[in-house]
Structures are given as structure tokens and as C-alpha cells.
Amino acid sequence: MYHPRLAGDHYDMGFRYGSLLESKGVPLGGVIRLSDQQIEFGEASLGIAEGIIPDIMREVRGLADGLKIEYARVASWLLSTYCSGDIHGCSCFAVNMGGEVYFGRNSDMFPELKATSESVLYRPTGRNVFIGHSTSMILLEDGLNEHGLAAGMTFMMPKSVKPGLNAGFLVRAILEECRTTSEAIDFIRAVPISSCQNIVLADQNGDLAVVECSANRVEVTRGGSSVIATNHFTIDAMFGEHANPEENWHRSEERFATIQSSLGDIGFDLDSVKDILSGKRGFMCQYGRGENFDTLWSVAYRLSDLHNEIAEGNPARTKFKRDGRLAWGIGKERSDSFESDRNVTRTA
């Protein structure tokens, strides 16, 4: 994984990161290959995104300038992500156990994306400090911010798409702009959505929710002591919104059942979260080698003290390690800009 630490003005964050990647010979020009349909869709979404999340789109422009790639091309690439043939698995849940709130997520995807995935610390000027993880730049798939708000997405193949914000932009904007689950839900309801996904939300107050949403509909399950999402919808009104090729897509129902059966344990704690994610309670990440599918990373958060751990790889084979960058970032003077090159590291 890459481990950038980004701080300051949005354009500057994007430009400095893009310039660093370009100077190190990261071959993104060959990666950003778009069909005519993706270009058309990206261009239709671009004006919408610039109106709703202008600062984040300035970061996209900075990234494009740093990479020496046309802005519209980079923006269309990011805006069309999760809207076509992307195949993510992923499992996500949150638990309020006696007032202590825990959050866990596995990110399941093609194994070749592991090395270029990101675990990034953001300290944007005038916005929340947050840490996030993704298979792409700028977009985020899960994360935790300084106010103890956690968010994570699980993907479904969309039956239909419309210009708007995809799952990665939704999670990124929530972590950057919101403090509570209520604020995050209000944001999701207010914006046009392009992709099809669940978004799990949890805050320090113990307010838990799953937002099941597509380009056509948004439904929310809220309250209670736990919420779960894998790669299917659970609300009747959302049935038929996705086009997964099989009902138990990447064993979605089995992963859901494993989490559900494990959440009533007495003495539930952060180790319980990690045990579930690593497959010690049932099937979660035990994909066969012939499936060309694996868990790329796994995160476990305790929201009360912003304790966060990550397994950079399949958690059945990779140990969780504490990540202290969020605490460091909250305490760091925000006048600092981009961290030195030594902080943009990668683990295989």
C-alpha cells in the first residue's frame, strides 16, 4: 500500500502528490484508459461534482496537473469508477456494545491491486482530519475522521447509472465534511448518486446506520446495537436495483451470516472485530487461490479513542497493526503542507 500524508490546500495536495507519482515513474497514463461511454458519463458528472464538492475536484485538477494528464480525463476516470465493470466484494459492520462503538471492514478485490492501494492521512485546510483507504486516489472506500465518524462502502454492480457522485466520492466527502451519522445521511440524501452500494456509518454517540442506495433510490436502516452490509441489499424496496451476476455474489450472504451470528457475543471488543474479519468466526476472507479474488486490507476501529488498526493484506494471513497517523495528524500543526517523500511509502 502507498501511505501518503496530505495536508493544506486541496489543489496543492493533488498537485504535489501527482508530481511525486509522476517523478517516480508510476505509470498512471497507461492505467487511465477510458471507453467512449466512460468519457461521456464522466463529462456529464463533472459539472455536478464541481458544484457539490468543489474543493475535492480542485484536488483532482491538481492531481491531473501533477501527473501531466488532462484534467477531464482524470476526472472522468474517477467519476466513472464503481459505475461500470468494477468488481468489489467487501464486508462492513458496526457495533455499539455497552456504549463502546466498533467498526470493521474487509476490502475484497482483485489481488493485483493490493500493491497500489492507498492508506492516506488527510489534513485539508479548514476541513476534518481523517484517515482513509482505497484502491484509487482521492476516492475512499472506508475511513475514520477526527470526530469519531467512520464510514465504509460495499459495492454492487449497478443496474442503471446516472451522472452524479459515486461511492468513493460519497465516502470521501462524508469523512471530510461530516461529524455525525445524521450529517452523513443528510448529505447522501441531498446529492445525486451515480453508483450502487451500501454505506455503513457509525459515530462516537453510537448512532449506527446502513444507507442502501443507488442512482434511483436511497433507503436507511438506523438504530439498534449493530449494522451489517455485504454485497446485497436487505430492504425490500431496494431489491432489483443491482445487477450482480449471482445471488450469493462472492459469498455475500455467507459473509453477512458470519457477522450476524458473531455480534451477540458477550464481552465483544476490538479483538472480536478482528476475529470476525480474519475468518475465525466463519467464512469472511478465505477465498481460494483459483478465484483471483482476495481481501486486500482489513480495518478495525474503536471510535471512542480513535484507535485504528489495519491488516495490509488478507487478515487471515496478515497481522493487524495499530496506525497512529490519525492521532499524529490531529495534533500536528495544520500549516504544514505535503509531508516529505519518505512518507509516501509502499508495502507489497
C-alpha positions in Angstrom: 0.0 0.0 0.0 1.0 3.6 -0.6 1.0 5.7 2.6 0.8 9.4 1.6 0.2 12.1 4.2 -1.5 15.1 2.5 -2.1 18.5 4.1 -3.1 22.0 3.1 -4.9 23.5 0.1 -6.8 20.9 -2.0 -5.2 21.8 -5.3 -1.7 21.8 -3.7 -2.3 18.4 -2.2 -3.3 16.9 -5.5 -0.5 18.6 -7.4 2.2 17.6 -5.1 1.1 14.0 -4.9 0.6 13.8 -8.7 4.0 15.3 -9.2 5.6 12.9 -6.8 4.0 9.9 -8.5 5.0 11.2 -12.0 8.6 11.8 -10.9 8.8 8.2 -9.5 7.6 6.8 -12.8 4.2 5.5 -11.5 2.6 4.6 -14.9 -0.9 6.0 -14.5 -1.1 7.2 -18.0 -1.4 3.6 -19.1 -3.9 2.8 -16.4 -6.3 5.6 -17.2 -7.9 4.0 -20.2 -11.5 5.1 -20.9 -14.2 3.9 -23.2 -16.2 6.5 -25.1 -19.1 5.6 -22.7 -16.9 6.4 -19.7 -15.8 9.7 -21.1 -19.3 10.7 -21.9 -20.5 9.7 -18.4 -17.6 11.4 -16.7 -18.1 14.6 -18.5 -21.8 14.5 -17.6 -20.9 14.0 -13.9 -18.1 16.6 -13.9 -20.2 19.7 -13.6 -22.4 18.1 -10.9 -19.3 17.1 -8.8 -17.7 20.5 -9.2 -20.9 22.1 -7.8 -21.2 19.8 -4.8 -17.6 19.0 -3.9 -15.6 21.9 -5.5 -12.6 21.5 -3.2 -12.2 17.8 -3.8 -12.5 18.4 -7.6 -9.8 21.1 -7.2 -7.7 18.3 -5.8 -8.5 16.2 -8.8 -7.3 19.0 -11.1 -4.1 19.4 -9.0 -3.5 15.6 -9.3 -4.0 15.8 -13.1 -1.6 18.7 -13.4 1.0 16.9 -11.3 0.6 13.7 -13.4 0.7 15.8 -16.6 -2.5 14.2 -17.8 -5.6 16.1 -19.0 -7.9 17.1 -16.1 -11.1 15.9 -17.9 -9.5 12.5 -18.5 -8.5 12.0 -14.9 -11.8 13.4 -13.6 -13.8 11.1 -16.0 -11.8 8.1 -14.8 -12.5 8.8 -11.2 -16.2 9.8 -11.7 -16.9 6.6 -13.7 -15.3 4.3 -11.1 -17.8 1.9 -9.5 -20.3 2.7 -12.3 -19.3 0.0 -14.8 -17.4 -3.2 -14.6 -15.7 -2.7 -11.2 -15.9 -5.9 -9.1 -15.6 -5.2 -5.4 -16.7 -7.6 -2.7 -16.3 -6.1 0.8 -17.9 -6.7 4.2 -18.6 -3.9 6.7 -20.2 -3.7 10.1 -20.5 -1.5 13.2 -21.4 -2.4 16.8 -22.5 -0.4 19.8 -21.6 -2.6 22.8 -22.3 -1.0 26.2 -21.6 2.4 24.8 -18.3 1.4 23.1 -18.6 1.7 19.3 -16.6 -0.6 17.0 -16.3 -0.6 13.2 -14.8 -3.2 10.9 -14.4 -3.6 7.2 -12.7 -6.0 4.7 -11.9 -4.7 1.2 -12.2 -7.6 -1.3 -10.9 -7.1 -4.8 -8.5 -8.4 -7.4 -5.1 -9.3 -5.8 -3.1 -7.3 -8.3 -4.5 -4.1 -6.8 -3.0 -4.7 -3.4 0.3 -3.1 -4.0 -1.1 0.1 -5.4 -3.9 0.5 -2.9 -3.7 3.5 -0.5 -3.8 4.2 3.2 -3.8 8.0 3.3 -3.9 10.6 6.0 -5.6 13.8 5.0 -5.3 17.2 6.8 -7.0 19.6 4.4 -7.2 23.3 5.3 -10.4 24.1 7.1 -11.7 20.5 7.0 -11.7 17.4 9.1 -8.6 15.4 9.7 -9.2 11.8 8.6 -7.6 8.6 7.5 -8.9 6.6 4.6 -8.2 3.6 2.4 -8.9 3.0 -1.2 -8.0 1.1 -4.4 -7.9 4.5 -6.1 -6.6 8.0 -5.5 -8.8 10.7 -4.0 -11.8 8.3 -3.8 -12.1 6.5 -0.4 -13.8 3.2 0.4 -13.5 3.4 4.2 -12.1 5.7 6.9 -12.3 7.4 10.2 -12.2 11.1 11.0 -11.2 13.2 14.0 -14.7 13.4 15.3 -15.1 9.7 15.5 -17.2 9.3 12.4 -16.5 6.1 10.5 -17.8 5.2 7.0 -17.3 2.3 4.7 -18.9 1.1 1.4 -19.8 -2.2 0.0 -20.3 -2.4 -3.8 -22.9 -3.9 -6.1 -23.0 -3.9 -9.9 -25.5 -1.2 -10.8 -28.5 -2.0 -13.0 -28.6 1.6 -14.1 -26.4 4.7 -13.6 -26.9 8.4 -13.7 -24.5 11.3 -13.6 -23.5 12.2 -10.0 -21.2 11.2 -7.2 -20.1 7.6 -6.9 -19.4 5.6 -3.7 -15.8 6.7 -3.5 -16.6 10.4 -3.6 -19.5 9.9 -1.2 -17.3 8.3 1.5 -14.5 10.8 0.9 -16.9 13.8 1.2 -18.5 12.3 4.3 -15.2 11.9 6.1 -14.1 15.4 5.1 -17.2 17.3 5.8 -19.4 15.5 8.4 -19.2 15.0 12.2 -22.1 12.6 12.8 -24.1 9.8 11.3 -27.0 12.2 10.9 -25.0 14.7 8.9 -23.7 11.9 6.7 -27.2 10.6 6.0 -28.4 14.2 5.2 -25.5 14.6 2.7 -26.3 11.3 0.9 -30.0 12.1 0.6 -29.2 15.6 -0.8 -26.9 14.6 -3.7 -27.3 12.8 -7.0 -25.8 9.3 -6.8 -24.3 7.5 -9.7 -23.3 4.0 -8.4 -25.0 1.2 -6.4 -23.8 0.4 -2.9 -24.3 0.1 0.9 -22.6 2.7 3.1 -22.2 1.8 6.7 -21.9 4.7 9.2 -21.1 4.9 12.9 -20.2 7.8 15.2 -19.0 8.2 18.7 -22.5 8.7 20.0 -23.4 5.2 19.0 -25.6 6.2 16.1 -25.3 3.4 13.6 -26.8 3.2 10.1 -26.7 1.4 6.8 -27.6 3.5 3.8 -28.7 1.3 0.9 -28.5 3.5 -2.2 -28.4 3.5 -6.0 -28.9 6.1 -8.7 -32.6 5.7 -8.3 -33.3 5.3 -4.6 -32.0 5.8 -1.0 -33.2 3.7 2.0 -31.8 3.8 5.5 -31.7 1.3 8.3 -30.8 3.1 11.5 -30.6 2.4 15.2 -30.1 -0.7 17.3 -26.8 -2.2 18.5 -25.4 -3.3 15.2 -25.5 -2.8 11.4 -24.1 -5.0 8.7 -23.5 -4.7 4.9 -22.0 -7.1 2.4 -22.8 -7.2 -1.3 -26.6 -7.3 -1.4 -29.5 -5.1 -0.2 -31.7 -6.1 2.7 -34.5 -3.6 2.3 -37.4 -4.8 0.1 -37.7 -1.5 -1.7 -34.1 -1.8 -2.9 -34.4 -5.3 -4.5 -33.9 -5.1 -8.2 -31.7 -2.1 -8.0 -28.5 -4.0 -8.6 -27.3 -6.5 -11.3 -24.9 -8.8 -9.5 -24.4 -11.9 -11.7 -25.4 -14.3 -9.0 -27.5 -14.1 -5.8 -24.7 -15.0 -3.4 -22.1 -12.8 -5.1 -18.6 -13.6 -3.8 -20.4 -15.4 -1.0 -22.1 -12.2 0.2 -24.8 -14.0 2.1 -22.3 -16.2 3.9 -20.2 -13.3 5.0 -23.3 -11.5 6.2 -24.4 -14.5 8.2 -20.9 -14.9 9.7 -21.0 -11.3 11.0 -24.6 -11.6 12.2 -24.0 -14.7 14.2 -20.9 -13.2 15.9 -22.3 -9.9 17.1 -24.1 -11.2 20.1 -21.0 -12.4 21.9 -20.6 -11.5 25.5 -17.5 -9.4 26.0 -17.4 -8.1 22.5 -14.3 -5.9 21.9 -11.8 -4.8 19.2 -10.3 -8.3 19.2 -13.8 -9.6 18.4 -13.9 -7.3 15.3 -10.5 -8.6 14.1 -11.5 -12.2 14.7 -14.6 -11.8 12.6 -12.8 -10.0 9.8 -10.0 -12.6 9.8 -12.4 -15.5 9.4 -12.1 -17.0 12.9 -15.9 -17.0 13.3 -16.8 -18.4 9.9 -16.3 -17.5 6.2 -15.2 -14.0 5.6 -11.9 -13.8 3.7 -11.0 -17.4 2.9 -11.1 -17.1 -0.9 -9.4 -19.9 -2.9 -6.3 -19.2 -4.9 -8.1 -20.0 -8.1 -10.7 -17.4 -7.6 -8.5 -14.4 -8.4 -10.2 -12.6 -5.6 -8.9 -11.7 -2.2 -9.1 -9.4 0.8 -6.7 -6.6 0.1 -6.9 -4.9 3.5 -8.9 -5.0 6.7 -9.6 -2.2 9.2 -10.8 -2.3 12.8 -11.7 1.0 14.6 -12.7 1.8 18.2 -14.4 5.2 17.9 -14.3 6.4 21.5 -10.5 7.0 21.4 -10.0 6.9 17.6 -8.0 3.7 17.9 -7.5 2.2 14.4 -5.7 -0.9 13.2 -5.1 -2.2 9.7 -4.1 -5.5 8.2 -2.4 -4.7 4.9 -3.4 -7.9 3.2 -5.7 -10.8 3.9 -6.3 -10.7 7.7 -6.3 -14.5 7.8 -2.6 -14.3 6.9 -1.6 -10.7 7.9 -1.4 -9.3 11.4 -3.3 -6.2 12.4 -1.1 -3.3 13.3 -2.0 0.0 15.0 -1.9 3.0 12.8 -1.0 6.2 14.8 -1.2 8.6 11.9 -4.7 9.9 12.7 -3.7 10.9 16.3 -0.5 12.4 14.9 -2.4 14.3 12.3 -4.9 15.8 14.8 -2.1 17.0 16.9 0.1 18.3 14.1 0.1 22.0 13.1 -2.2 22.2 10.0 0.0 24.9 8.4 2.3 22.1 7.3 1.9 21.2 3.6 2.7 17.9 1.9 4.9 15.5 4.0 8.3 14.6 2.7 8.7 11.8 0.2 9.7 9.3 2.8 6.1 9.3 4.0 4.8 8.1 0.6 5.9 4.5 1.2 4.6 1.3 -0.2 4.3 -2.2 1.2 3.9 -5.2 -1.0 
